Amino acid sequence: MWESRVLETHEPRKYMKHGKKYRAAAEKIDKNTVYSLEEAVKLMKENKVAKFDETVEVHIKTNVDPKKGDQQIRSTVSLPHGTGKTKRVAVITSTQAAEAKKAGADIMGGEEMIDKFAKEINFDVLVATPEMMPKLAKVAKILGPKGLMPNPKTETVTTKVVETVEALKKGRAAFKNDDSANIHQAVGKLSFEDVKLIENIKSFVEAVEKSKPAAFKGRLIANISVCSTMGKGMKVKIA
């Protein structure tokens, strides 16, 4: 069952200045109110500020200690309706390049790709078959800071290349906590139907709950908020 969760409002930095449209929209949102997902989605759409199709974001505050290695959260979520953004997927493998291409990978190849990584990164996610991981070590300092180093926990080190590429293209996303124990995830676009946004948000929160570290005891999620790219954050509850 879904338990009620609440997150502090996603507020902009104090030194940021906002236009009249933002201020007018922000006045319609009460920072002390805990909204249902239905109410929050409706408010985001009614108070849309930007001319482009804004991304809907979920921000989760967890109770883990980010300084402890055994309390790190790192996993993936398959959003039922995708994020609204098509990822460029690269696959490095010595055995399944043809399969990767057939599955829809944008870039694929073997060891010859590694030297190119030092000059150009033109993909959003890198998938590697296990035998390539030792060879990728020499570019780990390039890929790591960009969040592109393949990792078994995010299911990007795998022998199941076809299934992985297809899942990534459909909207599977990796997430992890930051240095403040927060997790941030894009879950769709404002143009999505309300029900699809709500289903994506619930799927993400459920995935975070399931990624609770074995070493952590107690309630994992402290609170949750949602917002659009240019909008004000809202406290939400999931019941």
HUVENHU-V335389 format. One record per run of one state. SS is the DSSP state (hx for helix, st for strand, lp for the rest). FROM is the first residue (numbers start at 0). LEN is the number of residues. If there is no record, write none. Layout:
BEGIN
SS,FROM,LEN
SS,FROM,LEN
END
This chain:
BEGIN
lp,0,19
hx,19,7
lp,26,7
st,33,3
hx,36,10
lp,46,8
st,54,8
lp,62,6
hx,68,3
lp,71,2
st,73,5
lp,78,10
st,88,4
lp,92,4
hx,96,7
lp,103,3
st,106,3
lp,109,1
hx,110,7
lp,117,7
st,124,4
lp,128,1
hx,129,17
lp,146,5
hx,151,3
lp,154,2
st,156,1
lp,157,3
hx,160,10
lp,170,1
st,171,5
lp,176,5
st,181,8
lp,189,4
hx,193,17
lp,210,10
st,220,8
lp,228,5
st,233,4
lp,237,2
END
